[in-house]
Amino acid sequence: MCSMEMGIGVKNRINKKNLINIIYIAIFLVISLVPLFTFSGKQAAIGNETEADKPALSDGLKLTANIDSYFAQKFGFRNSLVYAQNVLKETIFKTSGQTDVIVGEDGWLFYGRALGDFLGTSVLDEVAIERMGAILSMMQEYVEREDGEFIFVSAPDKMSVYGEYMPYYYIEEDGQGNYELLYDRLTALGVNTVQLKNELAFAKLTGVLLYHKLDSHWNNYGAAVAYEAMAKKLSDVYGEAYSGYTHYSGLPYSIKNNFSGDLQSMLLPGSQVKDEQVEFDVEESFEYLNRFRGVDDLVITTKNNVAAVDKSAALFRDSFGNALYWFFANEYTSLTAKREIPYNIYQAVSEAELVAVELVERNLKNLLVYTPVIPSWNLADAYSVQGEAAVMDGVTVRTENEGITAGGTTAEGTAAGAADSVDSVDGIATAVVRLNTTADGLIELTGSSDVLKPYAYMYLKIVDEAAGATAVYQLIPGEEGNFTLYLEPENADISEAGLENFCYAFIVKNGNEYTEIPVSLTLQD
């Protein structure tokens, strides 16, 4: 009898234990499945996230990956769960739950993707910096050839201006980064630019915040400082027509807590905490010509009948232009602000008298990745044949082909860091090219050749032996050996007659020397 009662007691305890386990498992499953059953395609992307597209059967091999990305962004309570996790990490451990957000001192947040510039781990080599300088110099020269004006500025990363609020274990590189190297190069080339790091550092001494604490961008005051620096440079270079600009930083302003920071949204999605914004006590004197939805619009067009500067402007900008464009709109007779890459400089000169380009420090390399649309022009005034020698900018051009052999090494005299081998056949360099016509009617020639890797300044010489004519066009460099050439229709014989009817050579610049390298162009099918 006792043993039977003992057995029943043990059995009851086992059943109770199993019941507890079952309940625990059931609760776990319910919690795990709630996000699935509350799945919503309306969940907003967090901060700077790219909105995931809804998967479709037409995605092909990418379908599985797209389903994964879409579900990961849209599952139920996703933003609330991310919020809870990141609050715990920020509050208890003083760290960030988002790899792209750095939690700094005194509540400051920083954009993690700018860290390479801050630490000096993403500094480009000399050739890349020179190529970026060559591109911007070509931009300015083309705009001015078309009777326009030009200016380029790079918006400093937030941590470059407020590095003292970065976590102590991130040590700022005190040397020359991409920003400083490019500025020095542009100054040497005579490109119209402004060292905004210095301008902002000086303005910072007043005690006014120039960047948002919870956002990756400058605030309205920082944008005003940048605008005034650009306006002063334009006035210094192009004269009185640009001298009537307003000194906004000297005007009365108020500070309001009404700004939603992108970093705050990334770190704590759904957070209602607002950041400070500077609002100047000034009338808005312009009107929007297109349907204005917000400062992130890809294209913003404005008109101003009481403009301080009697000029039309085209502004190529990124998200730092969200605050900057307003000052141009409030000062210029008309503005077209475009958030697009590549920059279509050809189109811009037909729309405006001033072409301005703003690009954030962390994305300077995009100048090489997204080749701007700049038509080249025949350099007949710089290149000529005198006797048996060719002359470029008054310097005799050395012909180089004996140093290039099939599968061989780069020719003697090329810049340091050249590739170990070049594309060549029978001593002549080769390049595979593509020929297209753009929506603007330009002829676009794109290609690549290893022989161009060591150089920033590169030109294509086209010889029409039948007509006894020679043309030389500057190429727009990309990364590695990539290049692009844009030709206006009147210079586009190359597309009408066919590549095979001409002889070609690259002319490359190394220091103050020019070298001509015969090249065979092969049209890609």
PEQUI-V447490 format. One record per residue. N is the residue number from 1. PHI is phi in whole degrees, -180 to 180 (NA if undefined). PSI is psi in whole degrees, -180 to 180 (* if undefined). OMEGA is omega in radians with two decimals (999 if undefined). Layout:
N PHI PSI OMEGA
N PHI PSI OMEGA
//
This chain:
1 NA -47 3.13
2 -63 -42 -3.13
3 -65 -35 3.12
4 -66 -44 3.12
5 -63 -38 3.11
6 -64 -41 3.14
7 -64 -41 3.13
8 -65 -39 3.13
9 -64 -45 3.11
10 -62 -43 -3.12
11 -63 -41 3.13
12 -64 -40 3.14
13 -65 -39 3.12
14 -65 -44 3.14
15 -62 -41 3.11
16 -64 -40 3.13
17 -65 -43 3.11
18 -63 -39 -3.14
19 -63 -42 3.11
20 -62 -43 3.12
21 -63 -42 -3.14
22 -63 -44 3.12
23 -62 -43 3.14
24 -61 -47 3.13
25 -64 -40 -3.13
26 -63 -44 3.12
27 -61 -44 3.13
28 -60 -44 -3.13
29 -66 -41 3.13
30 -62 -47 3.13
31 -61 -40 -3.12
32 -69 -34 -3.06
33 -89 -17 -3.14
34 -55 -46 3.12
35 -60 -30 -3.14
36 -72 -46 -3.11
37 -74 -20 3.09
38 -103 20 3.13
39 -54 133 -3.12
40 -140 127 3.08
41 -73 -3 -3.10
42 -95 1 3.12
43 -64 130 -3.09
44 -77 149 3.01
45 -66 151 -3.08
46 -95 128 3.03
47 54 -121 -3.10
48 -90 12 3.12
49 -61 148 3.00
50 -87 131 -3.13
51 -62 127 3.14
52 -75 131 3.11
53 -76 149 3.10
54 -69 129 -3.11
55 -62 149 3.09
56 -141 154 -3.14
57 -59 -27 -3.14
58 -70 -7 3.11
59 -68 -16 3.09
60 62 -128 -3.08
61 -67 -18 -3.13
62 -88 0 -3.03
63 -58 -49 -3.10
64 -61 -46 3.14
65 -64 -38 3.14
66 -68 -37 3.07
67 -62 -44 -3.14
68 -61 -46 -3.13
69 -65 -41 -3.10
70 -66 -46 -3.14
71 -65 -41 -3.11
72 -61 -28 -3.12
73 -94 -20 -2.97
74 -114 0 -3.08
75 -65 154 -3.02
76 -60 141 3.12
77 60 17 -3.08
78 -57 -50 -3.10
79 -64 -37 3.13
80 -68 -40 3.12
81 -67 -42 3.08
82 -62 -42 3.12
83 -58 -50 -3.10
84 -62 -44 -3.14
85 -62 -45 -3.07
86 -72 -31 3.05
87 -62 -44 3.12
88 -61 -46 -3.11
89 -65 -43 -3.10
90 -71 -40 -3.07
91 -75 -45 -3.03
92 -88 -46 -3.02
93 -103 -5 -3.12
94 56 37 3.10
95 -127 172 -3.10
96 -101 142 3.04
97 -90 3 3.12
98 -121 126 -3.11
99 -63 -26 -3.11
100 -90 2 3.14
101 -122 129 3.08
102 -108 125 3.10
103 -86 114 -3.11
104 -97 -163 -3.13
105 -82 154 3.03
106 54 34 3.06
107 82 7 3.13
108 -80 138 3.07
109 -116 145 -3.11
110 -132 154 -3.12
111 -85 119 -3.03
112 -64 -27 -3.08
113 -73 -7 3.08
114 -94 2 -3.01
115 -65 -35 -3.13
116 -60 -38 3.09
117 -68 -40 -3.11
118 -66 -43 -3.10
119 -85 -12 -3.12
120 78 24 -3.11
121 -96 -4 -3.11
122 -123 30 -3.13
123 -72 130 -3.13
124 -78 159 3.14
125 -78 173 -3.04
126 -62 -39 -3.13
127 -64 -42 -3.14
128 -63 -43 3.11
129 -63 -43 3.13
130 -64 -37 3.12
131 -65 -42 3.10
132 -62 -40 3.08
133 -64 -40 3.13
134 -63 -40 -3.14
135 -65 -48 -3.11
136 -69 -35 3.07
137 -64 -40 3.11
138 -67 -38 3.06
139 -56 -53 -3.08
140 -62 -43 -3.11
141 -63 -40 3.14
142 -66 -45 -3.14
143 -60 -44 -3.11
144 -71 -30 3.03
145 -63 -29 3.12
146 -94 19 3.08
147 66 30 3.08
148 -110 -179 3.09
149 -121 157 -3.00
150 -143 146 2.98
151 -152 145 3.09
152 -127 137 3.01
153 -138 150 3.02
154 -112 125 3.10
155 -77 123 -3.12
156 -65 144 2.99
157 -59 150 -3.11
158 -57 -42 -3.10
159 -71 -17 3.06
160 -74 -24 -3.12
161 -100 -36 -3.10
162 -121 46 -3.12
163 -64 -21 -3.13
164 -67 -15 3.12
165 -98 3 3.07
166 -73 153 3.07
167 -55 145 -3.02
168 -59 -27 -3.06
169 -81 -3 3.02
170 -100 110 -3.09
171 -99 121 -3.10
172 -69 134 3.06
173 -68 124 -3.04
174 -90 0 -3.09
175 -89 -153 -3.11
176 -95 117 3.07
177 -95 -174 -3.13
178 -58 -38 -3.12
179 -61 -52 -3.09
180 -69 -41 -3.13
181 -63 -43 -3.14
182 -69 -40 3.12
183 -60 -45 3.12
184 -61 -40 -3.14
185 -66 -44 -3.13
186 -65 -38 3.10
187 -63 -43 3.12
188 -64 -32 -3.12
189 -85 -9 -3.12
190 80 21 3.10
191 -78 136 -3.13
192 -71 112 -3.12
193 -151 172 -3.12
194 -137 140 3.09
195 -86 87 -3.03
196 -68 -24 3.09
197 -61 -43 3.13
198 -67 -43 -3.14
199 -62 -44 -3.12
200 -71 -36 3.11
201 -63 -39 3.11
202 -68 -45 3.14
203 -65 -30 -3.13
204 -63 -26 -3.12
205 -65 -20 3.13
206 -73 -15 -3.14
207 92 -6 3.11
208 -80 134 3.09
209 -68 137 -3.12
210 -107 -21 3.11
211 -125 154 3.06
212 -72 145 3.08
213 -73 -34 -3.02
214 -109 14 -3.09
215 -136 161 -3.08
216 -89 1 -3.00
217 -116 168 3.00
218 -71 157 3.07
219 -90 -172 -3.09
220 -62 -33 3.13
221 -69 -44 3.09
222 -61 -40 3.10
223 -65 -36 3.11
224 -64 -41 3.10
225 -61 -44 3.12
226 -64 -45 3.14
227 -61 -45 -3.12
228 -63 -38 3.10
229 -65 -41 3.09
230 -65 -44 -3.12
231 -63 -41 3.11
232 -64 -42 3.12
233 -62 -44 3.13
234 -63 -40 3.10
235 -65 -41 3.13
236 -65 -38 -3.05
237 -85 -46 -2.99
238 -106 -2 2.97
239 92 -159 -2.93
240 -59 -30 -3.10
241 -58 -25 -3.11
242 -106 8 -2.99
243 -86 -7 -3.05
244 -89 16 -3.05
245 -69 158 -3.11
246 -91 139 3.06
247 -90 84 -3.05
248 -64 -34 -3.07
249 -65 -15 3.10
250 -96 1 -3.11
251 -89 157 3.06
252 -62 149 3.12
253 -149 165 3.05
254 -126 158 3.12
255 -114 126 -3.11
256 -126 144 3.08
257 -91 80 -3.06
258 -140 14 -3.04
259 -107 132 3.10
260 -93 113 -3.08
261 -80 137 -3.13
262 -67 -37 -3.14
263 -70 -38 3.07
264 -62 -40 3.13
265 -68 -35 3.11
266 -70 -42 -3.07
267 -76 -44 -3.09
268 -130 78 -3.12
269 -59 134 -3.11
270 90 -4 3.14
271 -63 140 3.12
272 -98 5 3.14
273 -70 130 -3.13
274 -106 152 3.11
275 -99 163 3.10
276 -76 147 3.03
277 -137 139 3.07
278 -87 130 3.09
279 -123 117 -3.12
280 -76 142 3.11
281 -84 75 -3.08
282 -144 147 3.13
283 -74 141 3.00
284 -86 118 -2.97
285 -104 8 -3.08
286 -118 168 3.05
287 -129 151 3.12
288 -84 136 3.14
289 -93 -27 3.08
290 -106 175 3.12
291 -72 110 -3.09
292 -90 117 3.12
293 -102 -31 -3.14
294 174 173 -3.04
295 -69 -14 3.11
296 -88 3 3.13
297 -54 140 -3.14
298 -65 -35 3.11
299 -133 130 3.06
300 -125 125 3.11
301 -122 137 -3.10
302 -137 162 3.06
303 -135 142 -3.10
304 -136 115 -3.10
305 -86 -9 3.13
306 -126 43 -3.03
307 -68 143 3.06
308 -77 -28 3.14
309 -118 117 -3.08
310 -82 66 -3.12
311 -144 150 2.98
312 -96 146 -3.05
313 -132 143 2.96
314 -117 123 -3.09
315 -118 115 2.98
316 -90 126 -2.99
317 -146 164 2.99
318 -111 -154 -3.07
319 -68 -20 3.04
320 -68 -21 3.08
321 -75 -8 3.10
322 -57 -38 3.10
323 -95 -31 -3.03
324 -72 -38 -3.02
325 -59 -33 -3.06
326 -58 -39 -3.10
327 -69 -38 3.05
328 -65 -43 -3.14
329 -63 -36 -3.09
330 -81 -7 -3.07
331 -118 -27 -3.00
332 -106 153 -3.11
333 -60 -35 3.07
334 -153 154 3.14
335 -141 136 2.91
336 -120 108 -3.14
337 -104 123 -3.06
338 -120 132 3.04
339 -105 76 -3.06
340 -142 150 2.96
341 -138 143 -0.02
342 -71 160 3.11
343 -71 126 3.10
344 -94 85 -3.11
345 -68 -34 3.12
346 -58 -45 3.14
347 -72 -38 -3.07
348 -62 -40 -3.10
349 -69 -19 3.09
350 -86 -12 -3.09
351 -105 -24 -2.99
352 -151 161 3.09
353 -86 -35 3.10
354 -107 131 3.00
355 -113 117 -3.14
356 -118 139 3.13
357 -125 126 3.06
358 -120 130 -3.10
359 -143 128 -3.09
360 -67 150 -3.08
361 -53 -45 -3.04
362 -69 -14 -3.11
363 -113 20 -3.11
364 -58 -32 -3.12
365 -63 -19 3.13
366 -60 -20 3.07
367 -60 -30 3.13
368 -93 -27 -3.08
369 -79 -42 -3.11
370 -113 93 -3.02
371 -63 122 3.13
372 -68 155 -3.14
373 -88 99 3.13
374 -129 111 3.09
375 -64 136 3.05
376 -87 160 3.14
377 -128 155 -3.09
378 -67 121 -3.10
379 -87 50 -3.11
380 -64 -29 -3.13
381 -79 -16 -3.12
382 -103 -24 -3.07
383 -118 134 3.09
384 -155 161 3.08
385 -109 121 -3.13
386 -119 105 -3.03
387 70 -123 3.12
388 -98 0 -3.08
389 -111 144 3.03
390 -94 147 -3.12
391 -127 132 3.11
392 -125 122 -3.10
393 52 37 3.11
394 80 3 -3.12
395 -112 133 3.12
396 -64 132 -3.12
397 -89 123 3.13
398 -84 129 3.10
399 -83 133 -3.05
400 -127 106 2.94
401 -144 -23 -3.13
402 -69 -21 -3.14
403 -86 -8 3.14
404 -105 118 3.11
405 -124 158 -3.11
406 -58 119 3.14
407 71 11 -3.06
408 -90 -162 -3.08
409 -98 170 3.12
410 -64 152 -3.07
411 -67 152 3.12
412 -60 136 3.08
413 99 -5 3.11
414 -75 165 -3.03
415 -66 157 3.08
416 -62 145 3.13
417 88 11 -3.14
418 -67 158 3.11
419 -65 154 -3.13
420 -71 -22 3.12
421 -146 159 3.13
422 -127 155 3.03
423 -69 120 -3.12
424 -156 152 3.05
425 -137 122 3.12
426 53 42 3.07
427 81 4 3.13
428 -115 130 3.12
429 -64 153 3.13
430 -124 153 3.09
431 -148 131 3.04
432 -90 127 -3.05
433 -127 160 3.03
434 -124 142 -3.08
435 -121 122 -3.11
436 -137 167 3.00
437 -116 127 -3.10
438 -79 171 3.11
439 -63 -24 3.12
440 -86 -2 -3.14
441 89 7 3.09
442 -79 150 3.00
443 -88 126 -3.10
444 -113 119 3.08
445 -114 116 3.11
446 -120 148 -3.13
447 -172 -171 -3.11
448 -154 143 3.06
449 -152 130 -3.13
450 -59 -28 -3.08
451 -65 -19 -3.10
452 -90 -8 -3.03
453 -54 -38 -3.07
454 -81 -1 -2.93
455 -116 151 3.05
456 -101 -36 -3.12
457 -106 119 -3.08
458 -140 144 -3.08
459 -134 155 3.06
460 -114 121 3.07
461 -95 127 -3.13
462 -118 122 -3.10
463 -114 123 3.03
464 -102 93 -3.05
465 -64 -35 -3.12
466 -64 -39 -3.12
467 -94 -6 -3.12
468 65 35 -3.08
469 -120 146 3.11
470 -132 137 3.06
471 -130 146 3.10
472 -128 126 -3.11
473 -125 138 3.06
474 -74 135 3.09
475 -92 148 3.05
476 -90 117 -3.09
477 -77 149 3.01
478 -116 -144 3.06
479 -86 154 3.11
480 53 -124 -3.12
481 -100 15 -3.08
482 -76 147 3.10
483 -149 160 3.09
484 -140 143 3.06
485 -131 127 3.03
486 -112 131 3.12
487 -124 137 3.02
488 -73 155 -3.02
489 -51 -37 -3.11
490 -69 -15 3.10
491 -107 16 -2.92
492 -101 36 3.09
493 -58 -30 -3.07
494 -61 -32 -3.12
495 -85 -28 -3.09
496 -82 -42 -3.07
497 -87 -20 -3.12
498 96 144 -3.09
499 -59 -35 -3.01
500 -70 -10 -3.08
501 -94 9 -3.12
502 -131 162 2.98
503 -108 148 -3.02
504 -132 156 3.00
505 -154 144 2.94
506 -85 139 2.93
507 -114 122 -3.10
508 -119 150 -3.11
509 -110 128 3.10
510 -128 103 -3.01
511 68 -123 3.10
512 -104 12 -3.11
513 -107 149 3.07
514 -117 139 3.11
515 -128 133 3.12
516 -101 127 -3.10
517 -122 111 3.09
518 -56 141 -3.09
519 -141 143 3.05
520 -106 121 3.13
521 -94 129 3.10
522 -115 124 -3.11
523 -78 125 3.13
524 -75 135 3.13
525 -67 * 999
//
